[in-house]
């Protein structure tokens, strides 16, 4: 295994030092990184056979960013995630869609070496299946909407307006249709070409339902957060060469729809004041 190159990523210096020593004693060539940016720098400039990374560094799921980058730069590398949480339930399956295996901390040293050797011998579990961001948004629209609704339910101010699920979420399917169309049309960022009747209607409805402009802005911010969380969970499938421009396009389209909603919210407010 002297030619097997391992990139070890962990923000815990003790873990990093001890694991590096053990691996080197077993004839692996080891490079260590203390955080995600450092790991990404190594991945972009060097070639590795194995990625061994902590899942949380310090944010939840930070290791998946490193795994996704390695999958993109070197699809043949074996990717192993270390986690201190033994009970991951359904989340484990989602994570395994990106990494080859999850290893639970603390792990017996001999078992770790054995797993690495076996995985290197077998090669990575799967090849990357590239999808466009538009396709991912289409495929995950339902789950992203549910995540958005959960965020809204956790916000005391938004929940001060009593609405059922349909009233709260009726605008979202059209938002996703517009986003997918915008992404596939590949129009320039900042080009306010396509007015959205749904966005205008949404602004009017939110005024009538008792929202404030700040509430409109907050639910729009939550939508962007939910969409970007979905994309983060699907990084392994995304073509990195277009990721930045497509993220910018999503933000631009959501902000444009928000501005149309607020414009029509204000118009409805003025009409109500005159009446």
Secondary structure as UniProt FT lines:
FT   TURN            2..3
FT   STRAND          5..9
FT   HELIX           13..25
FT   TURN            26..27
FT   STRAND          29..33
FT   HELIX           36..45
FT   STRAND          50..54
FT   TURN            60..61
FT   HELIX           62..73
FT   TURN            75..76
FT   STRAND          78..83
FT   TURN            89..90
FT   HELIX           91..96
FT   TURN            97..98
FT   STRAND          101..104
FT   HELIX           109..122
FT   HELIX           133..153
FT   TURN            156..157
FT   HELIX           158..160
FT   HELIX           165..169
FT   TURN            170..171
FT   HELIX           172..185
FT   TURN            189..190
FT   HELIX           197..209
FT   HELIX           213..233
FT   HELIX           235..237
FT   HELIX           240..274
//
